[in-house]
Amino acid sequence: MTVCRDCCCGDAVKHPGVDHDAQLEAIRAAAGERHRVRVSECLKVCERSNVVVVHPAPAARRGGARLVYLGDVLEDHQVSAVMDWIDAGGPGVAAVPEVLTGRVFDPADYAD
């Protein structure tokens, strides 16, 4: 997974009341050694901050699964749902959890 930070994603001014550092640490802790967590400085979809990109497992990618972009991931229960989804297999294996379906977006819709 890729987590956007250090632009408006992770910005306490844009999202007051969200502990962005704690959120990232919770993601890393939940991922443990099972999943890789990358941090991007900016994914250029600031309208949807905080952005998390869920990568399909290699076998799912070979089967046609693609990255899933999630926007507005600001609450702990959303982070938990992302991690549960990844543990269940993620894109191409398990359905997007209902709590996250409204957060799925296509980054091409935000291209300059």
SVG drawing of the C-alpha trace seen along z (x, -y; Angstrom):
<svg xmlns="http://www.w3.org/2000/svg" viewBox="-21 -25 29 41">
<polyline fill="none" stroke="black" stroke-width="0.4" points="0.0,0.0 1.0,-3.6 0.1,-6.3 0.3,-10.0 1.8,-12.3 3.7,-15.6 1.4,-17.6 -2.2,-18.3 -2.5,-14.7 -1.3,-14.7 -1.9,-18.4 -3.2,-19.4 -4.4,-22.7 -6.6,-21.1 -7.7,-18.2 -7.6,-19.5 -8.3,-16.9 -6.7,-14.1 -3.5,-12.8 -1.8,-12.0 1.4,-10.6 -0.6,-8.3 -2.6,-7.2 0.5,-6.3 2.0,-4.5 -1.3,-2.5 -1.1,-1.5 2.5,-0.4 1.7,1.5 -1.3,3.3 0.7,4.1 3.6,5.6 5.8,7.8 2.9,9.1 2.4,6.0 4.7,3.3 3.8,-0.3 5.3,-3.0 5.0,-6.7 4.7,-9.2 5.3,-12.9 2.4,-13.8 0.2,-11.7 -1.2,-14.8 -4.9,-14.2 -5.0,-16.7 -8.8,-17.1 -9.2,-13.6 -6.7,-13.9 -5.8,-11.7 -5.1,-9.3 -4.3,-5.6 -3.5,-3.4 -4.1,0.3 -1.9,2.5 -3.1,6.0 -1.1,9.0 1.2,10.2 -1.1,13.1 -4.1,10.8 -2.2,8.4 -1.4,11.2 -5.1,11.9 -5.9,8.4 -6.4,6.6 -5.4,3.0 -4.5,0.4 -7.4,-1.0 -7.2,-4.7 -9.1,-5.6 -9.6,-9.2 -10.7,-11.0 -9.3,-8.3 -9.4,-10.3 -11.0,-8.1 -9.6,-5.2 -12.4,-2.8 -11.5,-3.5 -7.9,-2.7 -8.9,0.5 -11.2,1.4 -8.3,0.8 -6.0,3.1 -8.7,5.8 -9.3,5.6 -5.6,6.1 -5.5,9.0 -8.5,10.6 -6.5,10.4 -7.2,6.8 -8.0,5.9 -8.9,8.7 -9.4,11.1 -11.8,9.5 -14.5,7.0 -13.9,3.4 -15.4,3.1 -18.7,1.3 -17.3,-1.5 -14.8,-2.3 -16.8,-2.0 -17.6,-5.7 -14.0,-6.5 -12.8,-4.7 -11.9,-7.1 -10.1,-7.3 -7.0,-9.6 -7.5,-10.3 -10.6,-12.3 -8.3,-14.8 -5.6,-15.1 -4.6,-18.6"/>
</svg>
